[in-house]
Amino acid sequence: MIIKIEAIVRSERIEDVKDALHAIQVNGITVSQVMGYGQQRGYMEVVRGTQVDVQMVPKVKFEIVVSSEEWEAKTIDAIQKAAYTGEIGDGKIFSYEIRTAMKIRTKETGYDAIQEQE
């Protein structure tokens, strides 16, 4: 089974999450800067003396593909611990099954496509 994990976390937690993934030897990650909001629905900010309602909050999205439910659990646990602050806006983690994967260069598919070369 191939599983994709997506985690949307606070921008300031990017290095903590990267370090946590590296510590458990998860190396293949994609990181994107994204904007959004959840329960907090943005925040108020004062710009040049005027109060502005900022609706979208900057976040970081991690995308990781793993090869088993065991790795899924380890990866989710590492992300949750590294991204946790206890405040609203810590983020979300999603995981779902991938139907197929192919390594473009070698045309390897499935499990072989997501493994690092030795």
MMTF fields as JSON, N, C-alpha, C and O atoms, coordinates in Angstrom:
{
  "mmtfVersion": "1.0.0",
  "mmtfProducer": "UNKNOWN",
  "numBonds": 471,
  "numAtoms": 472,
  "numGroups": 118,
  "numChains": 1,
  "numModels": 1,
  "chainsPerModel": [1],
  "groupsPerChain": [118],
  "chainIdList": ["A"],
  "bondAtomList": [4, 2, 8, 6, 12, 10, 16, 14, 20, 18, 24, 22, 28, 26, 32, 30, 36, 34, 40, 38, 44, 42, 48, 46, 52, 50, 56, 54, 60, 58, 64, 62, 68, 66, 72, 70, 76, 74, 80, 78, 84, 82, 88, 86, 92, 90, 96, 94, 100, 98, 104, 102, 108, 106, 112, 110, 116, 114, 120, 118, 124, 122, 128, 126, 132, 130, 136, 134, 140, 138, 144, 142, 148, 146, 152, 150, 156, 154, 160, 158, 164, 162, 168, 166, 172, 170, 176, 174, 180, 178, 184, 182, 188, 186, 192, 190, 196, 194, 200, 198, 204, 202, 208, 206, 212, 210, 216, 214, 220, 218, 224, 222, 228, 226, 232, 230, 236, 234, 240, 238, 244, 242, 248, 246, 252, 250, 256, 254, 260, 258, 264, 262, 268, 266, 272, 270, 276, 274, 280, 278, 284, 282, 288, 286, 292, 290, 296, 294, 300, 298, 304, 302, 308, 306, 312, 310, 316, 314, 320, 318, 324, 322, 328, 326, 332, 330, 336, 334, 340, 338, 344, 342, 348, 346, 352, 350, 356, 354, 360, 358, 364, 362, 368, 366, 372, 370, 376, 374, 380, 378, 384, 382, 388, 386, 392, 390, 396, 394, 400, 398, 404, 402, 408, 406, 412, 410, 416, 414, 420, 418, 424, 422, 428, 426, 432, 430, 436, 434, 440, 438, 444, 442, 448, 446, 452, 450, 456, 454, 460, 458, 464, 462, 468, 466],
  "bondOrderList": [1, 1, 1, 1, 1, 1, 1, 1, 1, 1, 1, 1, 1, 1, 1, 1, 1, 1, 1, 1, 1, 1, 1, 1, 1, 1, 1, 1, 1, 1, 1, 1, 1, 1, 1, 1, 1, 1, 1, 1, 1, 1, 1, 1, 1, 1, 1, 1, 1, 1, 1, 1, 1, 1, 1, 1, 1, 1, 1, 1, 1, 1, 1, 1, 1, 1, 1, 1, 1, 1, 1, 1, 1, 1, 1, 1, 1, 1, 1, 1, 1, 1, 1, 1, 1, 1, 1, 1, 1, 1, 1, 1, 1, 1, 1, 1, 1, 1, 1, 1, 1, 1, 1, 1, 1, 1, 1, 1, 1, 1, 1, 1, 1, 1, 1, 1, 1],
  "groupList": [{"groupName": "MET", "atomNameList": ["N", "CA", "C", "O"], "elementList": ["N", "C", "C", "O"], "formalChargeList": [0, 0, 0, 0], "bondAtomList": [1, 0, 2, 1, 3, 2], "bondOrderList": [1, 1, 2], "singleLetterCode": "M", "chemCompType": "L-PEPTIDE LINKING"}, {"groupName": "ILE", "atomNameList": ["N", "CA", "C", "O"], "elementList": ["N", "C", "C", "O"], "formalChargeList": [0, 0, 0, 0], "bondAtomList": [1, 0, 2, 1, 3, 2], "bondOrderList": [1, 1, 2], "singleLetterCode": "I", "chemCompType": "L-PEPTIDE LINKING"}, {"groupName": "LYS", "atomNameList": ["N", "CA", "C", "O"], "elementList": ["N", "C", "C", "O"], "formalChargeList": [0, 0, 0, 0], "bondAtomList": [1, 0, 2, 1, 3, 2], "bondOrderList": [1, 1, 2], "singleLetterCode": "K", "chemCompType": "L-PEPTIDE LINKING"}, {"groupName": "GLU", "atomNameList": ["N", "CA", "C", "O"], "elementList": ["N", "C", "C", "O"], "formalChargeList": [0, 0, 0, 0], "bondAtomList": [1, 0, 2, 1, 3, 2], "bondOrderList": [1, 1, 2], "singleLetterCode": "E", "chemCompType": "L-PEPTIDE LINKING"}, {"groupName": "ALA", "atomNameList": ["N", "CA", "C", "O"], "elementList": ["N", "C", "C", "O"], "formalChargeList": [0, 0, 0, 0], "bondAtomList": [1, 0, 2, 1, 3, 2], "bondOrderList": [1, 1, 2], "singleLetterCode": "A", "chemCompType": "L-PEPTIDE LINKING"}, {"groupName": "VAL", "atomNameList": ["N", "CA", "C", "O"], "elementList": ["N", "C", "C", "O"], "formalChargeList": [0, 0, 0, 0], "bondAtomList": [1, 0, 2, 1, 3, 2], "bondOrderList": [1, 1, 2], "singleLetterCode": "V", "chemCompType": "L-PEPTIDE LINKING"}, {"groupName": "ARG", "atomNameList": ["N", "CA", "C", "O"], "elementList": ["N", "C", "C", "O"], "formalChargeList": [0, 0, 0, 0], "bondAtomList": [1, 0, 2, 1, 3, 2], "bondOrderList": [1, 1, 2], "singleLetterCode": "R", "chemCompType": "L-PEPTIDE LINKING"}, {"groupName": "SER", "atomNameList": ["N", "CA", "C", "O"], "elementList": ["N", "C", "C", "O"], "formalChargeList": [0, 0, 0, 0], "bondAtomList": [1, 0, 2, 1, 3, 2], "bondOrderList": [1, 1, 2], "singleLetterCode": "S", "chemCompType": "L-PEPTIDE LINKING"}, {"groupName": "ASP", "atomNameList": ["N", "CA", "C", "O"], "elementList": ["N", "C", "C", "O"], "formalChargeList": [0, 0, 0, 0], "bondAtomList": [1, 0, 2, 1, 3, 2], "bondOrderList": [1, 1, 2], "singleLetterCode": "D", "chemCompType": "L-PEPTIDE LINKING"}, {"groupName": "LEU", "atomNameList": ["N", "CA", "C", "O"], "elementList": ["N", "C", "C", "O"], "formalChargeList": [0, 0, 0, 0], "bondAtomList": [1, 0, 2, 1, 3, 2], "bondOrderList": [1, 1, 2], "singleLetterCode": "L", "chemCompType": "L-PEPTIDE LINKING"}, {"groupName": "HIS", "atomNameList": ["N", "CA", "C", "O"], "elementList": ["N", "C", "C", "O"], "formalChargeList": [0, 0, 0, 0], "bondAtomList": [1, 0, 2, 1, 3, 2], "bondOrderList": [1, 1, 2], "singleLetterCode": "H", "chemCompType": "L-PEPTIDE LINKING"}, {"groupName": "GLN", "atomNameList": ["N", "CA", "C", "O"], "elementList": ["N", "C", "C", "O"], "formalChargeList": [0, 0, 0, 0], "bondAtomList": [1, 0, 2, 1, 3, 2], "bondOrderList": [1, 1, 2], "singleLetterCode": "Q", "chemCompType": "L-PEPTIDE LINKING"}, {"groupName": "ASN", "atomNameList": ["N", "CA", "C", "O"], "elementList": ["N", "C", "C", "O"], "formalChargeList": [0, 0, 0, 0], "bondAtomList": [1, 0, 2, 1, 3, 2], "bondOrderList": [1, 1, 2], "singleLetterCode": "N", "chemCompType": "L-PEPTIDE LINKING"}, {"groupName": "GLY", "atomNameList": ["N", "CA", "C", "O"], "elementList": ["N", "C", "C", "O"], "formalChargeList": [0, 0, 0, 0], "bondAtomList": [1, 0, 2, 1, 3, 2], "bondOrderList": [1, 1, 2], "singleLetterCode": "G", "chemCompType": "PEPTIDE LINKING"}, {"groupName": "THR", "atomNameList": ["N", "CA", "C", "O"], "elementList": ["N", "C", "C", "O"], "formalChargeList": [0, 0, 0, 0], "bondAtomList": [1, 0, 2, 1, 3, 2], "bondOrderList": [1, 1, 2], "singleLetterCode": "T", "chemCompType": "L-PEPTIDE LINKING"}, {"groupName": "TYR", "atomNameList": ["N", "CA", "C", "O"], "elementList": ["N", "C", "C", "O"], "formalChargeList": [0, 0, 0, 0], "bondAtomList": [1, 0, 2, 1, 3, 2], "bondOrderList": [1, 1, 2], "singleLetterCode": "Y", "chemCompType": "L-PEPTIDE LINKING"}, {"groupName": "PRO", "atomNameList": ["N", "CA", "C", "O"], "elementList": ["N", "C", "C", "O"], "formalChargeList": [0, 0, 0, 0], "bondAtomList": [1, 0, 2, 1, 3, 2], "bondOrderList": [1, 1, 2], "singleLetterCode": "P", "chemCompType": "L-PEPTIDE LINKING"}, {"groupName": "PHE", "atomNameList": ["N", "CA", "C", "O"], "elementList": ["N", "C", "C", "O"], "formalChargeList": [0, 0, 0, 0], "bondAtomList": [1, 0, 2, 1, 3, 2], "bondOrderList": [1, 1, 2], "singleLetterCode": "F", "chemCompType": "L-PEPTIDE LINKING"}, {"groupName": "TRP", "atomNameList": ["N", "CA", "C", "O"], "elementList": ["N", "C", "C", "O"], "formalChargeList": [0, 0, 0, 0], "bondAtomList": [1, 0, 2, 1, 3, 2], "bondOrderList": [1, 1, 2], "singleLetterCode": "W", "chemCompType": "L-PEPTIDE LINKING"}],
  "groupTypeList": [0, 1, 1, 2, 1, 3, 4, 1, 5, 6, 7, 3, 6, 1, 3, 8, 5, 2, 8, 4, 9, 10, 4, 1, 11, 5, 12, 13, 1, 14, 5, 7, 11, 5, 0, 13, 15, 13, 11, 11, 6, 13, 15, 0, 3, 5, 5, 6, 13, 14, 11, 5, 8, 5, 11, 0, 5, 16, 2, 5, 2, 17, 3, 1, 5, 5, 7, 7, 3, 3, 18, 3, 4, 2, 14, 1, 8, 4, 1, 11, 2, 4, 4, 15, 14, 13, 3, 1, 13, 8, 13, 2, 1, 17, 7, 15, 3, 1, 6, 14, 4, 0, 2, 1, 6, 14, 2, 3, 14, 13, 15, 8, 4, 1, 11, 3, 11, 3],
  "groupIdList": [1, 2, 3, 4, 5, 6, 7, 8, 9, 10, 11, 12, 13, 14, 15, 16, 17, 18, 19, 20, 21, 22, 23, 24, 25, 26, 27, 28, 29, 30, 31, 32, 33, 34, 35, 36, 37, 38, 39, 40, 41, 42, 43, 44, 45, 46, 47, 48, 49, 50, 51, 52, 53, 54, 55, 56, 57, 58, 59, 60, 61, 62, 63, 64, 65, 66, 67, 68, 69, 70, 71, 72, 73, 74, 75, 76, 77, 78, 79, 80, 81, 82, 83, 84, 85, 86, 87, 88, 89, 90, 91, 92, 93, 94, 95, 96, 97, 98, 99, 100, 101, 102, 103, 104, 105, 106, 107, 108, 109, 110, 111, 112, 113, 114, 115, 116, 117, 118],
  "secStructList": [7, 3, 3, 3, 3, 3, 3, 3, 3, 3, 4, 4, 4, 2, 2, 2, 2, 2, 2, 2, 2, 2, 2, 6, 6, 7, 7, 7, 3, 3, 3, 3, 3, 3, 3, 3, 7, 1, 6, 6, 7, 7, 3, 3, 3, 3, 3, 6, 6, 3, 3, 3, 3, 3, 7, 7, 3, 3, 3, 3, 3, 3, 3, 3, 3, 3, 1, 1, 2, 2, 2, 2, 2, 2, 2, 2, 2, 2, 2, 2, 2, 2, 2, 7, 7, 1, 1, 6, 6, 7, 3, 3, 3, 3, 3, 3, 3, 3, 1, 7, 7, 5, 7, 6, 6, 6, 7, 7, 5, 6, 2, 2, 2, 2, 1, 7, 7, 7],
  "xCoordList": [0.846, 0.0, 0.894, 1.866, 0.569, 1.271, 0.344, -0.83, 0.877, 0.064, 0.68, 1.891, -0.158, 0.293, -0.18, -1.338, 0.728, 0.426, 0.596, 1.62, -0.405, -0.333, -0.507, -1.455, 0.409, 0.331, 0.413, 1.313, -0.536, -0.537, -0.253, -1.036, 0.889, 1.351, 1.733, 1.827, 1.945, 2.396, 3.729, 4.595, 3.889, 5.12, 6.354, 7.412, 6.217, 7.377, 7.799, 8.824, 7.021, 7.356, 8.035, 8.279, 8.343, 8.894, 10.18, 10.316, 11.113, 12.391, 12.199, 12.857, 11.304, 11.033, 10.471, 10.868, 9.537, 8.937, 9.974, 10.072, 10.749, 11.803, 12.781, 13.148, 13.2, 14.131, 13.511, 14.19, 12.226, 11.544, 11.445, 11.622, 11.16, 11.084, 12.458, 12.59, 13.47, 14.834, 15.25, 15.922, 14.855, 15.216, 14.665, 15.272, 13.507, 12.951, 13.26, 12.691, 14.155, 14.65, 13.592, 13.571, 12.718, 11.804, 12.486, 12.63, 12.904, 13.707, 12.972, 13.287, 12.033, 11.349, 10.16, 9.084, 10.346, 9.246, 9.139, 10.12, 7.946, 7.705, 7.117, 6.217, 7.624, 7.16, 6.7, 7.398, 5.519, 4.96, 4.495, 4.046, 4.605, 4.004, 2.569, 2.32, 1.631, 0.215, -0.447, 0.139, -1.659, -2.453, -3.797, -4.322, -4.343, -5.652, -6.068, -5.39, -7.188, -7.622, -8.511, -9.103, -8.592, -9.442, -10.359, -11.056, -10.356, -11.234, -10.99, -11.929, -9.726, -9.43, -9.882, -9.997, -10.138, -10.64, -9.795, -10.332, -8.483, -7.6, -7.319, -7.496, -6.878, -6.53, -6.596, -6.661, -6.579, -6.604, -5.174, -4.402, -4.828, -3.493, -3.637, -4.552, -2.739, -2.745, -1.666, -0.484, -2.09, -1.181, -1.305, -2.373, -0.211, -0.192, -1.334, -1.977, -1.576, -2.598, -4.018, -4.943, -4.213, -5.551, -5.658, -4.773, -6.758, -6.978, -7.421, -8.37, -6.723, -7.002, -7.344, -6.665, -8.394, -8.802, -8.072, -8.41, -7.087, -6.327, -7.04, -7.04, -7.642, -8.469, -7.655, -8.016, -6.571, -5.769, -4.472, -3.783, -4.158, -2.988, -1.922, -2.238, -0.669, 0.38, 0.653, 0.772, 0.748, 1.034, 2.051, 2.399, 2.521, 3.429, 2.756, 2.217, 2.799, 2.201, 3.318, 4.12, 3.355, 4.274, 3.521, 2.393, 4.141, 3.579, 4.629, 5.767, 4.235, 5.147, 4.432, 3.255, 5.146, 4.596, 5.375, 6.605, 4.648, 5.27, 4.742, 3.732, 5.447, 5.175, 4.363, 4.109, 3.946, 3.181, 2.415, 2.666, 1.479, 0.724, 1.63, 1.396, 2.661, 3.619, 4.34, 4.47, 4.809, 5.477, 4.502, 4.874, 3.269, 2.239, 2.104, 2.112, 1.982, 1.813, 3.038, 2.897, 4.24, 5.473, 5.588, 5.97, 5.254, 5.377, 4.376, 4.732, 3.136, 2.1, 2.465, 2.307, 2.95, 3.333, 4.463, 4.423, 5.461, 6.593, 6.143, 6.574, 5.274, 4.777, 3.962, 4.147, 3.065, 2.191, 3.018, 2.749, 4.01, 4.832, 5.647, 5.791, 6.174, 7.017, 6.204, 6.697, 4.968, 4.155, 3.311, 2.751, 3.216, 2.329, 2.781, 3.94, 1.862, 2.088, 0.988, 1.155, -0.134, -1.263, -2.222, -3.225, -1.92, -2.756, -3.607, -3.28, -4.709, -5.515, -4.634, -3.865, -4.746, -3.959, -2.733, -1.899, -2.61, -1.475, -1.492, -0.435, -2.664, -2.738, -3.503, -4.19, -3.367, -4.064, -3.13, -2.196, -3.4, -2.678, -3.713, -4.672, -3.515, -4.411, -3.586, -2.41, -4.197, -3.511, -4.535, -5.703, -4.064, -4.948, -4.127, -2.93, -4.795, -4.141, -3.935, -4.808, -2.769, -2.424, -2.694, -2.294, -3.359, -3.652, -2.416, -2.209, -1.583, -0.393, 0.688, 0.411, 1.911, 3.057, 4.033, 4.192, 4.686, 5.68, 6.877, 6.727, 8.07, 9.302, 9.54, 9.714, 9.549, 9.61, 10.859, 10.768, 12.016, 13.278, 13.348, 13.775, 12.923, 13.093, 11.805, 11.836, 10.692, 9.367, 8.982, 8.023, 9.715, 9.339, 8.0, 7.712, 7.187, 5.875, 5.703, 6.494, 4.638, 4.299, 5.377, 5.987, 5.609, 6.584, 7.962, 8.624, 8.4, 9.726, 9.871, 10.973, 8.789, 8.853, 9.131, 9.675, 8.768, 8.936, 10.16, 10.431, 10.892, 12.079, 13.296, 13.418, 14.193, 15.458, 16.381, 16.355, 17.186, 18.17, 19.257, 19.634, 19.753, 20.828, 22.161, 23.19],
  "yCoordList": [-1.174, 0.0, 1.241, 1.309, 2.199, 3.474, 4.519, 4.605, 5.312, 6.276, 7.663, 7.828, 8.655, 10.045, 10.753, 10.641, 11.473, 12.256, 13.725, 14.125, 14.515, 15.957, 16.602, 16.303, 17.481, 18.185, 19.673, 20.142, 20.407, 21.863, 22.399, 22.2, 23.089, 23.51, 24.99, 25.618, 25.523, 26.906, 27.099, 26.226, 28.226, 28.516, 28.449, 27.99, 28.904, 28.936, 27.548, 27.419, 26.513, 25.154, 24.336, 23.143, 24.961, 24.23, 23.483, 22.307, 24.131, 23.481, 22.368, 21.331, 22.562, 21.516, 20.265, 19.148, 20.462, 19.311, 18.63, 17.403, 19.423, 18.838, 18.017, 16.907, 18.553, 17.837, 16.55, 15.526, 16.595, 15.414, 14.32, 13.139, 14.72, 13.74, 13.163, 11.963, 14.0, 13.527, 12.546, 11.553, 12.818, 11.962, 10.545, 9.591, 10.41, 9.055, 8.515, 7.508, 9.182, 8.784, 8.827, 7.978, 9.823, 10.123, 11.228, 12.348, 10.918, 11.863, 12.474, 13.603, 11.801, 12.321, 13.166, 12.64, 14.481, 15.373, 16.497, 16.87, 17.021, 18.222, 19.246, 18.932, 20.46, 21.524, 22.704, 23.125, 23.229, 24.37, 25.421, 25.099, 26.68, 27.743, 27.894, 28.042, 27.856, 27.947, 28.993, 29.452, 29.36, 30.299, 29.65, 28.892, 29.94, 29.395, 29.823, 30.614, 29.29, 29.516, 28.375, 27.678, 28.202, 27.18, 27.836, 28.801, 27.316, 27.801, 29.267, 29.994, 29.709, 31.091, 32.117, 33.294, 31.729, 32.614, 33.876, 34.978, 33.71, 34.849, 35.583, 35.036, 36.832, 37.627, 39.109, 39.48, 39.942, 41.39, 41.915, 41.462, 42.874, 43.464, 44.966, 45.411, 45.732, 47.181, 47.514, 47.246, 48.103, 48.5, 50.003, 50.499, 50.735, 52.199, 52.857, 53.784, 52.361, 52.944, 52.496, 52.919, 51.645, 51.17, 49.68, 48.892, 49.311, 47.903, 47.156, 47.56, 46.06, 45.275, 43.847, 43.253, 43.303, 41.921, 41.027, 41.014, 40.292, 39.384, 38.033, 37.34, 37.664, 36.46, 35.186, 34.119, 35.298, 34.115, 34.144, 35.163, 33.023, 32.909, 32.095, 31.053, 32.555, 31.772, 30.485, 30.495, 29.39, 28.068, 27.375, 27.875, 26.23, 25.397, 24.037, 23.47, 23.528, 22.223, 21.225, 21.437, 20.151, 19.042, 17.938, 17.61, 17.364, 16.204, 15.102, 15.29, 13.955, 12.834, 11.573, 11.368, 10.739, 9.466, 8.359, 8.327, 7.448, 6.35, 5.01, 4.944, 3.952, 2.642, 1.69, 0.562, 2.096, 1.172, 1.946, 3.13, 1.258, 1.858, 2.124, 3.067, 1.299, 1.515, 2.851, 3.628, 3.119, 4.385, 5.544, 6.644, 5.313, 6.351, 6.787, 7.983, 5.833, 6.145, 6.859, 7.829, 6.392, 7.023, 8.46, 9.365, 8.651, 9.964, 10.945, 12.076, 10.519, 11.375, 11.746, 12.9, 10.781, 11.038, 12.068, 12.982, 11.917, 12.85, 14.264, 15.234, 14.379, 15.695, 16.328, 17.501, 15.552, 16.085, 16.62, 17.71, 15.864, 16.299, 17.55, 18.446, 17.609, 18.739, 20.0, 21.102, 19.865, 21.024, 21.552, 22.643, 20.798, 21.13, 22.372, 22.472, 23.313, 24.439, 24.488, 25.111, 23.833, 23.865, 25.008, 25.152, 25.819, 26.975, 26.689, 25.816, 27.439, 27.339, 27.693, 28.652, 26.924, 27.198, 26.311, 26.546, 25.286, 24.361, 23.609, 23.21, 23.407, 22.78, 21.474, 21.118, 20.77, 19.494, 18.527, 18.935, 17.237, 16.178, 15.281, 14.859, 14.99, 14.118, 12.975, 13.151, 11.822, 10.736, 9.984, 9.861, 9.489, 8.728, 7.794, 7.993, 6.785, 5.776, 6.295, 6.942, 5.996, 6.367, 5.149, 4.032, 5.374, 4.263, 3.789, 2.585, 4.721, 4.324, 5.381, 6.533, 4.963, 5.874, 5.373, 4.167, 6.318, 5.936, 6.864, 8.084, 6.275, 7.048, 7.35, 6.429, 8.603, 9.004, 8.465, 7.925, 8.604, 8.227, 6.737, 6.364, 5.874, 4.422, 3.695, 2.524, 4.388, 3.811, 2.772, 2.025, 2.713, 1.813, 2.274, 3.471, 1.328, 1.66, 1.077, 0.252, 1.534, 1.02, 1.272, 2.34, 0.291, 0.376, 0.778, 1.625, 0.179, 0.457, 1.933, 2.479, 2.568, 3.963, 4.933, 6.013, 4.567, 5.507, 5.208, 5.933, 4.158, 3.805, 4.52, 4.731, 4.891, 5.504, 4.432, 3.279, 4.825, 3.901, 3.647, 4.549, 2.454, 2.096, 2.349, 2.109],
  "zCoordList": [0.0, 0.0, 0.0, 0.752, -0.827, -0.874, -0.263, -0.625, 0.664, 1.397, 1.271, 1.413, 1.003, 0.957, 2.212, 2.612, 2.816, 4.009, 3.648, 3.094, 3.965, 3.776, 5.139, 5.865, 5.475, 6.752, 6.476, 5.78, 7.028, 6.909, 8.305, 9.234, 8.438, 9.761, 9.757, 8.703, 10.93, 11.083, 10.358, 10.404, 9.7, 8.961, 9.857, 9.429, 11.091, 11.978, 12.472, 13.14, 12.15, 12.592, 11.485, 11.666, 10.348, 9.21, 9.57, 9.233, 10.238, 10.565, 11.573, 11.479, 12.541, 13.527, 12.869, 13.198, 11.931, 11.243, 10.352, 10.34, 9.604, 8.757, 9.598, 9.214, 10.736, 11.611, 12.152, 12.243, 12.512, 13.034, 11.971, 12.27, 10.726, 9.634, 9.334, 9.092, 9.349, 9.124, 10.224, 9.945, 11.469, 12.599, 12.469, 12.955, 11.809, 11.622, 10.229, 9.806, 9.528, 8.212, 7.114, 6.222, 7.193, 6.093, 5.304, 5.794, 4.09, 3.322, 2.139, 1.76, 1.552, 0.378, 0.771, 1.057, 0.787, 1.147, 0.124, -0.52, -0.01, -0.801, 0.157, 0.936, 0.097, 0.983, 0.126, -0.796, 0.443, -0.271, 0.721, 1.821, 0.322, 1.111, 0.626, -0.571, 1.562, 1.218, 2.103, 3.084, 1.754, 2.539, 2.843, 2.027, 3.993, 4.324, 5.716, 6.373, 6.15, 7.515, 7.937, 7.112, 9.223, 9.807, 10.808, 10.493, 11.996, 13.051, 13.381, 13.704, 13.302, 13.691, 12.661, 13.001, 11.44, 10.383, 10.211, 10.1, 10.189, 9.993, 11.286, 12.375, 11.162, 12.337, 11.981, 10.809, 13.011, 12.82, 12.931, 13.776, 12.072, 12.073, 11.843, 11.149, 12.423, 12.218, 11.192, 11.408, 10.071, 9.003, 8.812, 8.452, 9.054, 8.938, 9.701, 9.207, 10.914, 11.773, 11.493, 12.186, 10.487, 10.139, 10.457, 10.123, 11.108, 11.439, 10.186, 9.515, 9.875, 8.681, 9.087, 9.924, 8.492, 8.736, 7.733, 6.549, 8.2, 7.337, 7.356, 8.373, 6.233, 6.185, 5.958, 6.453, 5.219, 4.908, 5.71, 5.768, 6.318, 7.169, 6.428, 5.854, 6.431, 5.774, 6.548, 7.773, 5.821, 6.388, 5.501, 4.432, 5.947, 5.171, 4.999, 5.95, 3.774, 3.477, 3.163, 2.253, 3.924, 3.689, 2.974, 3.342, 1.955, 1.27, 1.328, 0.897, 1.864, 2.048, 1.569, 1.864, 0.834, 0.394, 1.096, 1.048, 1.75, 2.48, 1.975, 1.273, 2.347, 1.756, 2.623, 2.2, 3.816, 4.668, 5.735, 5.965, 6.38, 7.468, 8.671, 9.427, 8.849, 9.932, 9.74, 10.687, 8.52, 8.226, 8.295, 8.703, 7.906, 8.016, 9.473, 9.764, 10.384, 11.807, 12.367, 13.112, 12.019, 12.504, 11.999, 12.741, 10.734, 10.117, 10.712, 11.044, 10.846, 11.428, 12.861, 13.261, 13.634, 15.024, 15.096, 15.92, 14.237, 14.225, 13.864, 14.487, 12.858, 12.448, 13.57, 13.893, 14.161, 15.212, 16.38, 16.885, 16.805, 17.937, 17.591, 18.422, 16.375, 15.975, 15.719, 15.957, 15.24, 14.874, 16.028, 15.934, 17.103, 18.214, 18.981, 19.384, 19.18, 20.097, 21.151, 22.2, 20.872, 21.787, 21.532, 22.232, 20.535, 20.214, 18.977, 18.173, 18.839, 17.629, 16.437, 16.494, 15.363, 14.169, 14.027, 13.152, 14.881, 14.763, 13.438, 12.948, 12.85, 11.541, 11.525, 12.483, 10.415, 10.204, 9.492, 8.802, 9.674, 8.961, 8.313, 8.958, 7.028, 6.277, 5.694, 5.373, 5.56, 4.85, 4.019, 4.387, 2.897, 2.027, 1.152, 0.945, 0.649, -0.179, -1.605, -2.184, -2.144, -3.517, -4.411, -4.087, -5.511, -6.433, -7.155, -7.303, -7.61, -8.349, -8.179, -7.848, -8.412, -8.401, -9.46, -9.653, -10.147, -11.15, -11.05, -10.981, -11.044, -11.106, -12.578, -13.375, -12.945, -14.35, -15.043, -16.146, -14.414, -15.055, -15.39, -16.482, -14.439, -14.624, -15.016, -15.394, -14.924, -15.152, -14.103, -14.301, -12.989, -11.904, -11.345, -11.316, -10.905, -10.369, -8.978, -8.52, -8.316, -6.997, -5.966, -5.941, -5.117, -4.034, -4.552, -3.952, -5.661, -6.221, -6.618, -6.568, -7.003, -7.447, -6.311, -6.541, -5.091, -3.983, -3.117, -2.159, -3.443, -2.668, -3.212, -4.419, -2.32, -2.708, -3.279, -2.848, -4.242, -4.802, -3.786, -3.039, -3.749, -2.813, -3.431, -2.799]
}
